């Protein structure tokens, strides 16, 4: 199994480039400006608003607060985007899959003849994995996971791979997002794939975790103390895929912390 850091530079770029996008975040102030507003523009808007001016909301610190609040959301989002790209690339490199192999999408019909394409963040099609030992590990994992979810044996026997929803964490209780994932899971089973949520942290609400499991998703979290590949995303990546993802984050933690600190410092300023 590949546990070596030969590709660290390439993998780090996927994360770091996503994080650096946040440094240029500017608050939109509810006006929908694509580029956001500078401090000067912010003050002009608020100083020209009598009430906000009376209340002193044109204070540069209020601008910094807006920038920090929106920037924090942006950091979480961009880390998530970077992790999705990293996850797919690791599957591709470690399992010898093509770029198209690790992507999965499907089309649904909407009203008046229109369609919409929906996608998840990663895929392992077992028939495209060239290494026989890896194929066996993955197939056994799918069978055991389906059994733990009490999937009908006929459905379980039809599963030919895994599709993934990859998250850095899951703090929101957005029911619209959850309902969309439930629909994704139902479609995944009809296409012969076992749906799996891969959360790289421990940040997921217990109620949300229970709902996903009840809807027949395998849920993996970032528990490094758990050695089960059916519960820990890091155990799954090391034991089933064959890549030490926890080791990657550990040996590159100093650089990642520095990048996040640089972005946070800029977001917390008025500049």
N, C-alpha and C positions, 0 to 999 in steps of 0.2 A: 504493500500500500504506500501511496505517495504521502510522506509527511515532511518532505524537504522544502526549503524556502526558495527554490530556483525561480519561481514565478512571482515572488513577493512584490517586486517592483511593478510588474504589470498589474497585479491584483490591487495593490495600493493605489495606483492611479485611478482605478474605477471608483474607489471610495473618496479619495482626496479631491479629485476634480468635482465630484458632486457636492462635497462640503464647502468648497471654496466659492461656489455660486452664491452662498448665503451672505458672504461678506459685502456684496453689493446691494443687499436688500434695502429698499426705501419704503416707508409706510404709504399706503394708498389713501388713507383717511376716509374710506367709504365712498370715494369718488370714482373708483374704477380706472384710475390712471395706470396704464400698463407699466410705466417706468417708475411709478411712485413719485414722491415729492421730496425735494431737498429741504434743509432747515429754513432757508430763505423763503421758499415757496410756502412752506407750512406756516411761517409767521405772517406772511402776507395774507393768507386765507383767514387765519384766526384773528388777526388784527382788524380785518375788514368785516368781521362778524361782531356786532356790538356786544352781544351777550358773552361770547367767548372772550372778548377783549376785557369786558368788565370783570370776568371771573379770573383773569390772568392765565388762561389756558394757552396763550401764545408763548409761554415760558419755554425756553430751549429744552429744559428737563422733561417737559411733556412730550416733546418731539422724540427725545431719547427713549422715553418709556414706550411710545408707539413703535419705534423702530425695534426695541428689544423684544416686545411682545410678539410682533409679527415675525421677527427674525428667529425667535425661539421655535415657532411653528415651522418655519422654513428649514431650520436645522434638522428637526425630527424628520421632516418630509424628505430632505435631500439625503440624509443618512439612509433612509429607507430605500430611496431610488438607487443609491450606490450599492446597497446590500443586495438588491434584486439582480443588478448586473453582475456583481461578484459571484453570487450563488449560481447563476446560469453558466458563467465562464468556468467555474470549478467543475460543474457537472460535465461540461463540454470537454475540458482538458483531461479530467481524471478518468472518465468513462469512454473517451474516444468518440464522442458524439459530434455531429455536425451542428452548426449554429441553428439551423431550422429544427433539428431534433429536440432541442431544449426549449423551444417555444411552443405554446399551445393557445389556440383561439378557436372560436366558433361563432357562427352567425345566427342571429334570431330575427324573426320577422316582426315588424312593427305595423302600425296602421297604414292603410292606403298603399300597400305594396312596397313600403320601405323596409330596409334591413339595418341591423346594427351588429357590429363585430365586438365581441367580448373576449377577454383574455385573462389568463392567470400568469404567474411570474416565472414558472419553470416547469420542465417536464423530463421524465425519464421513461422513454419507450423501451421496454425490455428487449424487444426484437432487434433494436439498433445497437445494443451494448455488445461489443465484440469480444470482451474478455469473459470466458465461460464461468470463471469463479465469481466474477462480479455479477453476472446474470443470475447465477444461482442464489447469491446473497440477497439480491433485490427481490427475486421471485419468492423466496422464503419469507422475507420481511413483509411483502404484500399479503401473503397467505395468512401469516400470523396476525397482522393488523386487521384484516377483514374478519378473522375469527373473533378478535377482541371487541370489534364493533358489532358483532352478531349479524353480519351481513349474510343474506341468504346464500347457501353454498353454490347454487347455480350462478348467481351474480358474481360471487367471489372467484369462481373458476374462469369467468370471462375477463377478469382484470389482466390487462397486458402492460401496465405501467403505472406511473404516479404523476400527478400534476400538483404543483405547489403554489400556494399563496405565501409569499415571503414578506415578513414584517420585521422592523427593528423593535417594535413593541405595539401594544394594542390598548391604548388608554381610553379611547373614545367609546361611547355607548351608542354610536350612530346606528340606528336600526335599519336605515336605508342601506348602509354598507353591509351589515349582517345579512339582510334579506338577499342582497345581490350575491353574496358568497354562498348562501344556501341554494340559490338557483344554479350557481356554478357547480356546486357539488352534485346536484341532481343530474345535470348535463354530463359531468365527468363520468358518472357511473354508466350512463347510456352509451358513452363513447369507449368504455372499457378501461377507465382510469380510476385509481384510488385517489381521492382528494386529500391533501395534507397541508395544514397550516404550519409554517415554520417560523416561529417567533425567536429572534436571536437574543432577546433579553428575557427577564422574568416578569416584564411589565404587561400583564394581561389581567383584566378583571375576572374574578372567579365565576360570575354569572355568565359572562361572555364565553369563557372556556367551556362551561357546562353546556351552553346552547350549541356550540360547534360540535362537541362530542355527541350530543343527542341527535344532531343532524348528519351523523356518520362521517365527520371529518376526523382524520388522525391529527392530533394536536401535539406538536413538538415545541418545547420551550428551551430557553437558554440556561438550563440547569446543568452546570458543570460537575455537580456532585452526584448526579444520577447517571449510572452507566447503562441505562436501558435505551436502545435505539428506537424504542416505541414511545418514549417520553422526552428524551433530550435531543435537541437538534444537533448538538456537538457529538454525542455518541452515535447518532445516525450517520453523520458525515464521515466520522472516522471508521466505524465498523462496517457500514453498508456501502457507502460511496467509495471510501478509501482515501479521504483527505482529512488532515488534522486542522479543522477550521479554528478550533479554540487556540491551537498553537500559533496559527497565523496571527490572530488578534493579540495574543500575549507578546510575541516577539516584536510586533510593530506598534505596541500600545503607546510608547513614548512619542513616536512621530504623530500618531492619530490625536493624542492629547494636545500636542503642540498646535496642530492645525485647527482643532476646535477652539482652543484658547485664543488663537489669533482672530478667528471669526467673532467670537464672543466679545473680545476687547473692542473690535470695530463696531459691533452692533450696539454696545453699551455707551458709545460716545455720541456726541451731537453732530459729528462731522458726517 
